[in-house]
Amino acid sequence: MSAMLKITLPDGSVREVAPGTTPADIAAAIGPGLAKAAIAARVDGELRDITRPLEADAKLALVTAKDEADALELARHDYAHLLAEAVQNLFPGTQITFGPATDDGFYYDFAPKDRPFTEEDLPAIEAEMRKLIAADKPLRREVWTREALIARWTAEGETFKAEWAAELPEHEELTVYWSGGDWLDMCRGPHLASTGKLDPQAFKLTRVSGAYWRGDQKNAMLSRIYGTGWLNKKQLDQHLTRLEEAAKRDHRKIGQEMDLFHLQSEAQGSVFWHPNGFILWRQLEAYMRRRLDGAGYVEVKTPQLMDARQWEQSGHWGKYRENMFVVPDEIPNTDEDGPVLSGEGDLMALKPMNCPAHVLIFRQGIKSYRDLPIRMAEFGCCHRNEPHGALHGIMRVRQFTQDDAHIFVREDQLVAEISQFCDLLDSVYKDLGFDSYAIKLALRPEKRFGSEEMWDKAEQTLRDAVAASGRATEAFGWEELPGEGAFYAPKLEFHLTDAIGRTWQVGTIQADTVLPERLDASYVGEDGNRHRPVMLHRAILGTFERFIGILIEHHAGKFPLWLAPVQAVVATIVSDADGYAEEVAATLRAAGIRVETDLRNEKINYKVREHSLAKVPYLLVLGKREAEERTVALRPLGADARQEVIGLDALVERLAREALAPDLAR
C-alpha cells in the first residue's frame, strides 16, 4: 500500500490522503459548500486544476471566485479555448495557433481555410461558445510525448501547432486539455473543471484584427479574434461601461478637438505639437522644473548621438540593440556573440536613454563623498525603434522626452534618498490630480548583470526605503513582481489610477551598481580611497508624451485652469460689445491669463457649443449691458455649470488666483 500524503492547509492543519486524491476530493471532505465554491487549487504556490491528482506531500490552498485574480485568469483562459473550439465547429478546416488570457480578456489567432474572419462573424461564434458552456463539457488534462503530439497535429493538418510542438525542448512535459472527448488543444493549463463553470453572459467578443504567426511579418498572416471575459455579467457590464467612457476620453479624439497635436506617416512614432498642445507641454515642464529646483536637482543637457562603443561599454548595445536607431544602419563586424564594435569606422546611435551620458558628466572632475548625493536631471529627448504595431497615439512613440534624473549616492544615503523621492513623487501626482497610486517592486530578471549578492542588497534597499516612507502597505497596493526588473537593477514602479479606474505605470526608481562599475564612476571616500557610487535611475512622469496622453484621458480634456492651453474666451453677443471685449482680454492677458476673443457674427449658443467642445474652462459672455456696467457673464465649462455676473476687477483677481500652478499657490 502506498504511503499516505500529508497535505497542509492554510490554517496549519494537516490531512493525510491517499496518492491520487484531488483538491476537489479534499474540498468535498471539508464540506459541501467549499466543494461547490472551489474552482482550482494552489499546490505549493502553483495554480493547478481542481481535478489534478496530488502526487506528493504539499501545501494546499483551495481557490474560489473570491480569489478574483486567480479566478479571472482561469476564466479567461477557458474562454480562449472555447473561442477556438467554437470557431473550428463553425468553420471546419480553420487551423488554431495560440490563445492567451490578457489583462481584461483573451484572444486567439487562427489560420482560416477560406477567408479572414470579420466582425460580422462574431455573433455566431458567441452563440456557439454559449452552446459549449451549456453542454458543461469536462476539461481534462493529459500528458503527451512530443512525438505523439506532433503526429496528432500533423494528421489533423494543424501545421502551426505541429511546428510549435517540434520546437519545444525534448525534456519538457507536454500537456493537452480535452474539452469533452472530441476537441483538444496544447496547453500548460490550468483550467476550470468544465465549461459549465463559466457564466455564459459574462463574455463578449470585441473585435477582429490581423496578426502575423509568431509576431514576425515574414510569416503567414492570421486572423486574431479578441474578447473580454469576466466572472459574471455585472463585471462585464461595468467593463463595457468603462470602455465606452474610455472611448469618449480617447486622447487622440480630444487632442484633435482641442487642436493639441497630430501624427502622420512622414514621422512615424513622433508627435507634431500644435501651439495649444505645446502650451500644455510648457506648463507641465515649467512645473516639473520648479519642483526639481526645489528638491536640489541640477539640470543638464546631453548629446542625442553617441558612439556605439559607449553603448557597448554600458551594456545597452547587447541588451537593447534591436530597439536603437543606428547611424549608419549597418554593423561593420559580427561574430557568434553578436556585433563587434572594436574595428574601424564610426558607428553612432541615437540615445534610447540618458543614463550613460549622465555618468560621463559625473566622471568630469574628482568627486568627494561630501559632494554626494548629486541629483542630475534632464528633460532628455530619446529615440527607441518601437514596432509599428505597438505605436499608439502619443502613449507609445519612437521619439519621446523623459523627465529623467540620476542620483549618485553613497550606500549609507540610499534609504533616505529613495524615501525622499517617494515624497516628491507623491506631491507631484496629487498636484496633477491623481490621488491614488500603487507601488510595485520589480525583482531580478532571468537575464541580468551583476552578482546575486548585489541584487539581494539592491532589492532589500528598495524594500527598506518604501517601508521608511510609510508606503509598503496594502493602501498603496504594495506588491513584488518576480522577474520584472531591468537587466542592471531592480526597480520600484508607481502605477497611477485614473478617473475611470484604469492603471498606468509611470514613475520608477532603480538602484543600480552595475552601470557605475561598467563606466568606471567613482568618488573619493572619507578613507581617501576610490569607491563606486550607487546610481538611482528615476522618473516621475515617465515621458512627457505619454503622461500628457494620460492627463488628457484622466481629465477628459477638462484641465485644471493652470494647465488649460486656452483658459478663457471672451465672446460677444452683439457687436456693440466688441471694444469692451478687447479691453477685457487685454486686462486678463496683463494678469497672465491665456485668453482669446470670439467677435464673430454668430449666435451665442453656437459659440458656447464650439468652445465647450474645445474644453475652454471659462467663457466670458459680453452683451450691451455688460459693456455698459463693466461686468462679465462668467460661464464655467460643464453642462450643469451656473452662469454668474461678476465685475471685471473681481474676475481678474479670481482667475489670476485660480490659474496659479499648485506649487505656486501654496
ABEGO torsion letter per residue (X at the ends): XBBBBBBBBAAGBBBBBBBGBBAAAAAAAAEAAAAAABABBBBGGBBBBAABBBABBBBBBBBBAABAAAAAAAAAAAAAAAAAAAAAAABBGBBBBBBBBBAAEBBBBBBBAABBBBAAAAAAAAAAAAAAAAAGBBBBBBBBBAAAAAAAAAAAGBAAAAAAAAABBAABBBBBBBBEAABBBBBAOBBBABAAABBAAABBBABBBBBBBGGBAABBBBBBBBBBBBABAAAAAAAAAAAAAAAAABAAAAAAAAGABBBBAABBGBBBBBAAAAAAAAAAAAAAAAAAAAAGBBBBBBBABBBAAAAAAAGAAAAAAAABBBOBBBBABBBAAEBBAABBEBBBBBBABAAAAAAAAAABEBBBAAAOBBBBBBBBBBBBBBBAAABBEAABBABBBBBBBBBBBBAAAAAAAAAAAAAAAAAAAAAAGBABBBBBBBBBBABBBEBAAAAAAAAAAAAAAAAAAGABBAAAGBBBBBGABBAABBBBBBBBBBAAGBBBBABBBBBBAAAAAAAGBBBBBAAGBBBBBBBBBBBAAGBAAAAAAAAAAAAGGBBBAAABABABBBBBABAAAAAAAAAAAAAAAAAGBBBBBBABBBBAAAAAAAAAAAGBABBBBBBAAAAAAGBBBBBBBEAABBBBBBBAAAAAAAAAAAABBAAAAX
